[in-house]
Amino acid sequence: MTHLTLGEHHKTERVPLTTDQLHVLQRIAPSIDISPTPTSGLWSLRPNFKVGVIRLPDLTVEIKPKLPIDRVLFLASYALGAFELKPAVAEVDRSPDLVEAMVQLFHAAVRQATGRGLLQGYQTHEETLNVVRGRIRIEEQLRRRFGIAVPIEVRYDEFTPDIPPNRLLKAAVRRLACLPHRSRNTRRLLSVMRAVFANISDVEYRPNDLPELPINPLNAHYQPALALARLILRSGTVELAAGKVESASFLIDMNKVFEDFVVVALREALGLSDYSFPQEAYRHDLRLDRDGAINLKPDLSWWQGDRCLFVGDAKYKRTTIHGAQNHDIYQALAYAVAAGLPSALLIYARDDQDRIDPVTYDIPEAGKRIEVTVLDLHGQPDEILERVKHLARTVRQHKLKATATQLAA
């Protein structure tokens, strides 16, 4: 088994790939730019914004994030509302790769959720039995049995742990088990989790079709584990051939992780609801043109009723030596114009030690200002959250200026 290590946004030259390996990588990891070299069979690979592990029959590709692994999992878990797993996040920095770290974190979440036993609930069953259990399905009995007394078509409710939350957790365990694991401890943790869910049904979930499981007081202790399970299932793919795993991947979208973290952390720092401070203007309407054909969805926006008081975007990428990317400025300008606001805010992620000073672009012809700032992701979680509070003060300033402008008009 060949092990290939790539770096996020780092180009690796002269990588030997067979035709089959090339086709599989292009299919399950389109976020990797693959370009030919002058030498036949050798390729240049550049991962863009997804990090994790890809497993092929004779090749493992590991994409290392620019951030430390524990920082990646902190951002992801906080955005998912699983920050109470902070002690477990702090322990994963010794993990050799992101998958091993995720197994450790997910095991901690599962242990917390199932420490008092598996959650149970009522499941409705429709079966054909020789005795009456629950209610007789009269219409089915007449249609199928033509008046014969037995067997009997019945419907009954059973109090069981084989319910959707546990099925979702087991599906995440099975997905992680398909990936390569170098650590004996990781294999042990997976074995422990498989034993916990041994009597739960196997259900296959598609990444874009995961069930919505409402959180209530009875299952609130499952919330961190369910949130991580959804992330695992959204980020992973498995391809089978002849009943065996042909290829598998676990790739986390760092653009999405950063955007989700900034939205949730700012919302909490501002003390707002998800309706007043939604992601992508959810349940609100922001149109650029008069006919309403161009619908805009900024990452960040602050609403009072149907009035937008602030817009912004979160970008997980480097600024240029001259400041923000031009197309990001155009995007922020469109948000400010559509919302009728005097300004917009761009928040970039700082993922290295370079100092990038905030900058403001005045656009006189449009009468708008685009402010660019950077969120430093180095340091401990508490330090990062303290920087988010500083960002929240900047957001409030934009909102106050917008309110004053609207009142003056």
C-alpha positions in Angstrom: 0.0 0.0 0.0 1.5 3.3 -1.1 0.9 6.3 1.2 0.9 9.8 -0.4 0.9 12.9 1.8 -0.3 16.2 0.3 -0.6 19.6 1.9 -3.7 21.9 1.6 -3.2 24.3 -1.2 0.3 22.9 -1.8 1.3 21.6 -5.2 3.1 18.2 -5.3 5.0 17.4 -8.5 5.7 14.2 -10.3 3.2 11.9 -8.5 2.9 8.4 -10.1 -0.7 7.4 -10.7 -2.1 4.5 -12.7 -5.1 5.2 -15.0 -7.5 3.6 -12.6 -6.2 5.7 -9.7 -6.4 8.8 -11.7 -10.0 8.2 -12.7 -11.1 7.3 -9.1 -9.4 10.4 -7.7 -11.0 12.7 -10.2 -14.4 11.1 -9.4 -14.4 11.1 -5.6 -12.0 14.1 -5.0 -12.7 16.7 -7.6 -11.4 19.3 -5.2 -7.8 18.1 -6.1 -6.4 19.8 -9.2 -4.7 17.1 -11.2 -2.5 18.2 -14.1 -0.2 16.2 -16.4 3.6 16.5 -16.4 5.9 16.0 -19.4 6.6 12.5 -18.1 3.9 9.9 -18.9 2.3 8.4 -15.7 3.5 11.3 -13.5 1.0 14.0 -12.4 1.0 17.2 -10.4 -1.6 17.3 -7.6 -2.8 20.4 -5.7 -5.6 20.0 -3.1 -7.7 23.1 -2.8 -10.0 23.4 0.1 -10.8 19.9 1.4 -8.6 18.0 3.8 -8.7 14.4 5.0 -8.0 10.9 3.7 -8.8 9.0 0.5 -8.4 5.2 0.4 -8.0 3.3 -2.9 -7.2 -0.4 -3.2 -3.4 0.2 -3.4 -3.1 3.9 -2.5 -3.9 6.1 0.4 -3.9 9.8 -0.1 -3.7 12.0 3.0 -4.4 15.8 2.7 -3.0 17.6 5.7 -4.7 20.9 6.7 -2.7 24.1 7.1 -4.2 24.4 10.6 -3.3 22.0 13.4 -5.8 19.1 13.5 -7.1 20.1 17.0 -7.9 23.6 15.6 -9.8 22.1 12.6 -11.9 20.0 15.0 -12.5 22.9 17.3 -13.9 25.0 14.5 -16.1 22.2 13.2 -17.4 21.1 16.6 -18.1 24.6 17.7 -20.1 25.3 14.6 -22.0 22.1 15.2 -22.9 23.0 18.7 -20.7 20.3 20.1 -18.2 22.6 22.0 -18.8 20.7 25.2 -16.5 18.1 23.8 -13.6 20.7 24.2 -11.5 18.4 26.5 -11.7 15.7 23.8 -10.7 18.2 21.1 -7.7 19.2 23.1 -6.5 15.6 23.2 -6.4 14.9 19.5 -3.4 17.0 18.7 -1.2 13.9 18.9 -3.2 12.1 16.2 -1.3 11.3 13.0 -4.1 12.4 10.7 -7.6 14.0 10.6 -9.4 10.6 10.5 -7.7 9.2 13.5 -8.5 12.5 15.4 -12.1 12.3 14.3 -12.4 8.8 15.5 -11.2 9.9 19.0 -13.5 12.8 19.1 -16.5 10.8 17.9 -15.8 8.1 20.4 -15.8 10.7 23.2 -19.2 12.0 21.9 -20.7 8.5 21.7 -19.4 7.6 25.2 -21.0 10.8 26.5 -24.3 10.1 24.7 -24.6 6.4 25.6 -23.1 6.5 29.1 -26.5 5.9 30.6 -27.4 3.3 28.0 -28.7 3.6 24.4 -31.6 6.0 23.8 -34.8 4.1 23.3 -38.1 5.0 21.6 -41.2 3.6 20.0 -40.9 2.1 16.6 -44.0 1.1 14.6 -43.8 -2.3 13.0 -46.1 -3.9 10.4 -45.8 -7.7 10.3 -47.5 -11.0 9.6 -47.9 -13.0 12.8 -49.7 -16.1 14.0 -51.0 -14.2 17.1 -52.5 -10.8 17.6 -50.1 -8.1 18.7 -51.1 -4.5 18.7 -53.8 -3.7 16.2 -55.1 -5.9 13.3 -54.7 -4.3 9.9 -58.2 -5.1 8.8 -57.9 -3.9 5.2 -54.6 -5.7 4.7 -56.0 -8.9 6.3 -59.0 -8.9 4.0 -56.9 -8.0 0.9 -54.2 -10.6 1.5 -55.9 -13.4 3.5 -59.4 -13.4 2.0 -61.0 -14.0 5.4 -58.5 -16.7 6.6 -58.0 -16.3 10.4 -54.2 -16.8 10.5 -51.7 -15.6 9.8 -52.7 -12.1 10.9 -51.6 -8.7 9.5 -50.8 -6.5 12.6 -49.3 -3.1 13.5 -47.7 -2.6 16.8 -45.3 -0.2 18.6 -42.2 -1.5 20.2 -40.0 0.3 22.8 -36.5 -0.3 21.4 -33.1 1.2 21.0 -33.3 0.5 17.2 -34.4 4.0 16.4 -33.1 6.7 13.9 -30.7 8.4 16.3 -28.8 5.2 17.0 -28.9 4.1 13.4 -27.3 7.4 12.4 -24.6 7.0 14.9 -23.9 3.4 13.8 -23.8 4.6 10.2 -21.1 7.1 11.1 -19.1 4.4 12.9 -19.3 2.1 9.8 -18.2 5.0 7.5 -15.2 5.7 9.7 -14.3 1.9 9.8 -14.0 1.9 6.0 -11.0 4.3 6.1 -7.4 3.4 6.7 -6.2 3.5 10.3 -2.6 3.3 11.4 -3.1 3.4 15.1 -4.0 0.4 17.2 -5.9 2.6 19.6 -8.1 3.9 16.8 -9.0 0.4 15.7 -9.8 -0.4 19.4 -12.1 2.7 19.7 -13.9 1.7 16.5 -14.4 -1.9 17.8 -15.8 -0.5 21.1 -18.3 1.7 19.2 -19.3 -1.2 16.9 -20.1 -3.3 20.0 -22.2 -0.5 21.5 -24.4 -0.5 18.4 -24.2 -4.2 17.6 -28.0 -4.7 17.8 -28.9 -1.6 15.8 -30.0 -1.9 12.2 -27.5 -1.0 9.4 -28.8 1.9 7.3 -27.0 3.5 4.4 -27.4 7.3 4.2 -26.5 9.5 1.3 -24.4 12.5 2.2 -27.0 14.9 0.8 -30.0 13.1 2.2 -29.5 12.8 6.0 -32.6 12.6 8.2 -33.6 15.6 10.3 -33.7 14.4 13.9 -35.3 17.1 16.2 -33.5 17.6 19.5 -35.8 17.6 22.6 -35.2 17.3 26.4 -35.2 13.5 26.1 -32.4 13.3 23.6 -30.5 16.5 24.2 -27.5 14.5 25.5 -27.2 12.9 22.0 -26.9 16.3 20.3 -23.0 16.5 20.1 -22.7 12.9 18.8 -25.5 13.3 16.3 -23.9 16.6 15.0 -20.6 14.9 14.5 -22.2 11.9 12.9 -23.8 14.2 10.3 -20.5 15.8 9.6 -18.9 12.4 9.2 -21.6 11.1 6.8 -21.6 14.4 4.8 -17.8 14.3 4.4 -17.4 10.7 3.6 -18.0 8.5 0.5 -17.7 4.7 0.1 -17.7 2.8 -3.2 -18.3 -0.9 -3.1 -17.3 -3.6 -5.7 -18.4 -7.2 -5.2 -19.5 -6.4 -1.7 -16.0 -5.1 -0.7 -14.9 -1.5 -0.2 -13.3 -0.4 -3.4 -12.6 3.2 -2.4 -13.5 5.4 0.5 -12.9 9.1 1.4 -13.3 11.4 4.3 -12.8 15.0 3.2 -13.8 18.1 5.3 -14.6 21.3 3.4 -12.5 24.0 5.2 -14.4 26.8 3.4 -17.6 25.5 4.9 -16.1 24.8 8.3 -14.8 28.4 8.6 -18.0 30.0 7.3 -20.1 27.9 9.7 -17.8 28.8 12.7 -17.8 32.5 12.0 -21.6 32.6 11.6 -22.3 30.6 14.8 -19.6 32.3 16.9 -20.6 35.8 15.9 -24.3 35.0 16.4 -23.5 33.9 20.0 -21.2 36.9 20.6 -24.0 39.3 19.5 -26.7 37.5 21.4 -28.9 37.1 18.4 -31.2 34.3 17.1 -30.7 32.5 13.9 -33.6 34.4 12.4 -32.0 37.8 13.2 -28.5 36.7 12.2 -29.0 33.9 9.6 -26.6 32.1 7.4 -27.0 32.9 3.7 -29.9 35.1 4.6 -32.1 32.1 5.3 -35.8 33.0 5.5 -35.0 36.5 4.3 -35.1 38.0 0.8 -32.2 40.0 -0.6 -32.4 40.8 -4.3 -29.9 42.9 -6.4 -32.1 43.8 -9.4 -35.4 45.6 -9.6 -37.2 42.6 -11.0 -35.9 40.3 -8.2 -34.2 37.8 -10.5 -30.8 38.0 -8.8 -31.1 36.5 -5.4 -28.1 37.1 -3.0 -27.1 34.9 -0.1 -24.4 36.6 2.1 -22.7 34.4 4.7 -23.5 37.1 7.3 -26.4 39.4 7.7 -28.3 41.1 10.6 -32.0 41.7 10.2 -34.7 43.6 12.0 -37.9 42.3 10.6 -37.5 42.6 6.8 -34.8 45.3 7.1 -31.2 44.3 6.6 -28.9 46.2 8.9 -25.5 44.5 8.1 -24.0 42.2 5.5 -20.7 40.4 5.3 -18.9 37.4 4.0 -16.4 34.9 5.5 -13.5 33.7 3.3 -11.2 30.8 4.1 -8.4 31.9 1.9 -5.4 34.2 1.8 -5.6 37.8 0.8 -3.3 39.1 -1.9 -0.3 41.2 -1.0 -2.4 44.2 -1.9 -5.4 43.1 0.3 -8.6 41.3 -0.6 -9.3 39.4 -3.7 -11.0 41.6 -6.4 -14.0 39.2 -6.9 -14.6 39.2 -3.1 -14.8 43.0 -3.2 -17.3 42.8 -6.0 -19.4 40.3 -4.1 -19.4 42.4 -0.9 -20.3 45.5 -3.0 -23.2 43.7 -4.5 -24.5 42.8 -1.0 -24.2 46.4 0.2 -26.0 47.7 -2.9 -28.8 45.1 -2.6 -29.3 45.8 1.1 -29.1 49.5 0.7 -26.3 49.7 3.3 -23.3 52.1 3.3 -20.8 49.3 4.0 -20.1 45.6 4.0 -17.5 43.5 5.9 -15.2 40.8 4.6 -13.6 38.4 7.1 -10.6 36.3 6.0 -9.0 33.5 7.9 -5.4 34.0 9.0 -3.8 30.6 8.9 -0.1 31.5 9.2 2.1 33.9 11.1 2.1 36.6 8.5 0.6 39.9 9.7 -2.2 41.2 7.5 -3.5 44.6 8.5 -7.2 45.4 8.1 -8.0 47.7 5.2 -11.0 49.6 4.0 -11.9 50.3 0.4 -13.9 53.4 -0.4 -16.0 53.2 -3.6 -17.2 56.7 -4.3 -19.2 56.1 -7.4 -21.3 53.6 -5.5 -21.2 55.5 -2.2 -20.1 52.3 -0.4 -17.2 51.2 1.9 -15.9 47.6 2.0 -14.0 46.8 5.2 -11.6 43.8 5.2 -10.5 42.2 8.4 -8.8 39.0 9.4 -9.7 36.4 12.0 -6.5 34.8 13.5 -7.0 31.1 14.0 -3.9 30.5 16.0 -3.9 29.9 19.8 -6.3 28.2 22.1 -10.1 28.1 21.6 -10.7 30.7 24.2 -8.3 33.1 22.5 -10.0 32.6 19.1 -13.4 33.2 20.7 -12.1 36.4 22.3 -11.1 37.6 18.8 -14.6 36.8 17.6 -15.9 39.1 20.3 -13.8 41.9 18.9 -15.2 41.1 15.4 -18.7 41.4 17.0 -17.9 44.9 18.0 -17.0 45.7 14.4 -20.3 44.2 13.2 -22.2 46.4 15.7 -20.4 49.5 14.4 -21.5 48.6 10.8 -25.0 48.1 12.1 -25.1 51.4 14.0 -23.8 53.4 11.0 -26.4 51.7 8.7 -29.2 52.6 11.2 -28.1 56.2 11.4 -27.9 56.4 7.6 -31.4 55.0 7.2 -32.8 57.4 9.8 -31.2 60.3 8.1 -32.7 59.3 4.8 
